[in-house]
Amino acid sequence: MYVIILPISVFWLCCSMTSWIKREGNNIPLHAFKAGYEKDGSPLYIARARMVDGVMTPGKCGPGVKGAHFPYGGKEVIIEHHYEVFVPASNEEPASQSSRMATSLQML
């Protein structure tokens, strides 16, 4: 494994090349980043959601998983609505790409 230390401006560029797409149920975006597998071999993807205490928490989701699962309060909590799935920016859905472009242009 290699670790590359980048100047902050390059680091910002790399991090800005990712996206989180809102989802419900087990509706996974087509190009979501595959992060692992369940015991039965079904794929798992990276999810995140804001918990009741306001903390954005990472979790897992997949086509064979009901909603998205998150560690919270010493338990695994299932959220079926209002969670996001990690997708590399080059693979965003078209609507997300255009809104991302508009946001980027507003920042200039």
C-alpha positions in Angstrom: 0.0 0.0 0.0 1.3 3.5 -0.9 0.5 6.7 0.9 0.7 9.9 -1.1 1.0 13.2 0.7 -0.6 15.9 -1.5 -0.6 19.7 -1.2 -3.9 20.9 0.2 -5.2 22.3 -3.1 -4.7 18.9 -4.8 -6.2 17.2 -1.7 -9.3 19.4 -2.1 -9.6 18.5 -5.8 -9.4 14.7 -5.1 -12.0 15.0 -2.4 -14.3 17.1 -4.5 -14.4 14.3 -7.1 -16.8 12.3 -5.0 -20.5 12.5 -4.5 -23.2 11.3 -2.1 -26.6 10.5 -3.7 -29.7 10.4 -1.6 -31.5 7.1 -1.5 -34.4 5.2 0.2 -34.9 1.5 0.8 -32.4 -0.7 -1.0 -32.3 1.4 -4.2 -28.5 1.6 -4.9 -27.2 3.9 -7.6 -25.9 2.1 -10.6 -22.2 3.2 -10.2 -22.0 3.2 -6.4 -18.6 2.4 -4.9 -18.6 -1.3 -4.0 -16.9 -1.6 -0.6 -17.4 -5.2 0.4 -19.6 -8.3 0.4 -22.1 -9.9 2.7 -21.5 -13.6 3.7 -23.8 -14.7 0.9 -21.7 -12.8 -1.7 -24.1 -9.9 -2.2 -22.3 -6.5 -2.6 -22.1 -3.8 0.1 -21.8 -0.1 -0.5 -20.9 2.9 1.7 -23.8 4.8 3.1 -24.0 7.7 5.5 -26.8 9.4 7.4 -27.3 12.1 10.0 -28.3 10.5 13.3 -30.7 12.1 15.8 -27.8 13.7 17.7 -26.7 15.5 14.4 -23.6 13.4 13.8 -23.1 12.2 10.2 -22.4 8.5 10.6 -21.0 6.0 8.0 -22.7 2.7 7.4 -23.5 0.0 4.8 -26.2 -0.6 2.3 -26.8 -3.0 -0.5 -29.4 -4.7 -2.7 -29.8 -7.5 -0.3 -30.0 -5.3 2.8 -33.2 -3.6 4.0 -32.4 0.2 4.0 -29.0 1.2 5.3 -27.4 -0.1 8.5 -25.5 2.2 10.9 -23.7 1.7 14.2 -25.5 3.9 16.8 -25.8 3.7 20.6 -24.1 0.3 20.7 -26.6 -1.2 18.2 -27.0 -1.6 14.5 -29.7 0.8 13.4 -31.6 0.4 10.1 -32.6 3.6 8.3 -34.9 3.1 5.3 -35.3 6.8 4.3 -33.0 9.8 4.1 -29.6 8.2 3.7 -26.9 8.8 1.1 -24.7 6.4 -0.9 -21.1 7.1 -2.0 -20.6 7.4 -5.7 -17.3 8.5 -7.5 -18.2 11.8 -9.1 -17.4 10.6 -12.6 -20.2 8.1 -12.2 -22.9 10.4 -10.8 -26.3 10.2 -12.2 -26.9 13.0 -14.8 -29.2 15.1 -12.6 -26.5 15.1 -9.8 -23.8 16.1 -12.3 -25.6 19.1 -13.5 -26.5 20.3 -10.0 -22.9 19.7 -8.9 -21.6 21.8 -11.9 -24.0 24.6 -11.0 -22.8 24.6 -7.4 -19.2 24.6 -8.5 -19.8 27.6 -10.8 -21.5 29.6 -8.1 -18.4 29.1 -5.9 -16.1 30.8 -8.5 
